[in-house]
């Protein structure tokens, strides 16, 4: 115990780092598996293991049918823009607008469900 006391007095930060590392090795934190929402809509499967790809692809497909103004009314303003400036992880949907993938998975899922409800489009989770 004298050695531990000496270390804690002379090297408190280094000792703390070693203790944290040892604790994390012995009691690892169980990471939650990323949520992936795969779905079928408009006769197409959106089944990428990267959910943002599913979301962006779905928005692109909807934009082939509906104009920007429909999205403008249905999307939180900070997620859609006529320009990419100031938008994190923006994705070009068409020449006239961008949408961000920088929102939570839950928020993107809600948006997909809201769009399907608004446009009376069938949505099936797969």
C-alpha positions as CSV (number, residue, x, y, z in Angstrom):
1,X,0.0,0.0,0.0
2,X,2.9,2.3,0.5
3,X,3.7,2.0,-3.2
4,X,0.2,2.9,-4.1
5,X,0.3,5.9,-1.8
6,X,3.6,7.1,-3.3
7,X,2.2,6.8,-6.8
8,X,-1.1,8.6,-5.9
9,X,0.9,11.5,-4.4
10,X,3.5,11.8,-7.1
11,X,1.6,10.7,-10.2
12,X,-2.1,11.2,-9.6
13,X,-3.1,11.7,-13.3
14,X,-1.1,8.7,-14.6
15,X,-2.4,6.5,-11.8
16,X,-6.0,7.5,-12.6
17,X,-5.5,6.7,-16.3
18,X,-4.2,3.2,-15.4
19,X,-7.1,2.6,-13.0
20,X,-9.7,3.7,-15.6
21,X,-8.1,1.5,-18.3
22,X,-8.0,-1.5,-16.0
23,X,-11.6,-0.9,-14.9
24,X,-12.8,-0.6,-18.5
25,X,-11.0,-3.9,-19.4
26,X,-12.5,-5.7,-16.5
27,X,-16.0,-4.1,-16.7
28,X,-16.5,-3.2,-20.4
29,X,-19.4,-1.0,-21.3
30,X,-21.9,-2.8,-23.5
31,X,-22.4,-0.6,-26.5
32,X,-25.8,-0.4,-27.9
33,X,-26.1,-1.8,-31.4
34,X,-26.8,1.0,-33.9
35,X,-30.4,1.2,-34.9
36,X,-31.0,0.4,-38.6
37,X,-34.4,0.9,-40.0
38,X,-34.9,-1.1,-43.2
39,X,-38.2,-0.6,-44.9
40,X,-40.2,-1.1,-48.1
41,X,-42.1,1.7,-49.8
42,X,-43.2,2.6,-53.3
43,X,-42.3,-0.9,-54.5
44,X,-38.7,-0.6,-53.4
45,X,-36.7,-2.0,-50.5
46,X,-34.5,0.5,-48.6
47,X,-32.3,-2.1,-47.0
48,X,-28.8,-0.7,-46.7
49,X,-27.0,-1.4,-43.4
50,X,-26.2,2.3,-43.4
51,X,-29.5,3.9,-42.4
52,X,-28.6,7.4,-43.7
53,X,-28.3,5.8,-47.2
54,X,-31.8,4.5,-46.9
55,X,-33.1,7.9,-45.7
56,X,-31.3,9.9,-48.5
57,X,-32.4,7.4,-51.2
58,X,-36.0,7.6,-50.0
59,X,-36.0,11.4,-50.0
60,X,-34.5,11.3,-53.6
61,X,-37.2,9.0,-54.7
62,X,-39.9,11.1,-53.2
63,X,-38.4,14.2,-54.8
64,X,-38.9,12.7,-58.2
65,X,-42.7,12.9,-57.6
66,X,-43.0,15.9,-55.3
67,X,-41.5,19.4,-55.5
68,X,-39.2,21.1,-53.0
69,X,-42.1,23.1,-51.5
70,X,-43.6,19.9,-50.2
71,X,-40.4,19.0,-48.4
72,X,-40.1,22.6,-47.1
73,X,-43.5,22.2,-45.4
74,X,-42.8,18.8,-43.9
75,X,-39.2,19.0,-42.8
76,X,-37.7,20.9,-39.8
77,X,-36.1,24.0,-41.4
78,X,-32.6,23.2,-40.2
79,X,-32.6,19.9,-42.1
80,X,-33.4,21.3,-45.6
81,X,-32.0,24.1,-47.6
82,X,-31.6,25.5,-51.2
83,X,-27.9,25.6,-50.6
84,X,-25.4,23.3,-48.8
85,X,-23.8,26.1,-46.9
86,X,-23.9,25.7,-43.2
87,X,-25.4,22.2,-43.4
88,X,-23.5,19.4,-41.8
89,X,-23.4,16.2,-43.8
90,X,-25.6,17.6,-46.6
91,X,-26.7,15.5,-49.5
92,X,-27.8,16.9,-52.8
93,X,-31.3,15.7,-53.6
94,X,-31.8,17.7,-56.8
95,X,-30.2,20.7,-58.3
96,X,-32.5,22.9,-56.2
97,X,-32.1,21.5,-52.7
98,X,-30.1,19.7,-50.1
99,X,-31.0,17.7,-47.0
100,X,-28.9,16.9,-44.1
101,X,-28.1,13.4,-42.8
102,X,-26.9,15.1,-39.6
103,X,-29.9,14.2,-37.4
104,X,-30.6,11.3,-35.1
105,X,-31.8,8.0,-36.6
106,X,-35.0,8.4,-34.6
107,X,-35.6,11.8,-36.2
108,X,-35.0,10.4,-39.7
109,X,-37.4,7.5,-39.0
110,X,-40.1,9.9,-37.8
111,X,-39.6,12.0,-40.9
112,X,-40.0,9.0,-43.2
113,X,-43.1,7.9,-41.4
114,X,-44.5,11.5,-41.5
115,X,-43.9,11.8,-45.2
116,X,-45.5,8.4,-45.9
117,X,-48.6,9.5,-43.8
118,X,-48.8,12.9,-45.5
119,X,-48.5,11.4,-49.0
120,X,-50.5,8.3,-48.2
121,X,-47.7,6.0,-49.2
122,X,-47.5,2.5,-47.8
123,X,-44.5,1.8,-45.5
124,X,-43.5,-1.6,-44.3
125,X,-40.6,-2.3,-42.0
126,X,-38.5,-5.2,-43.2
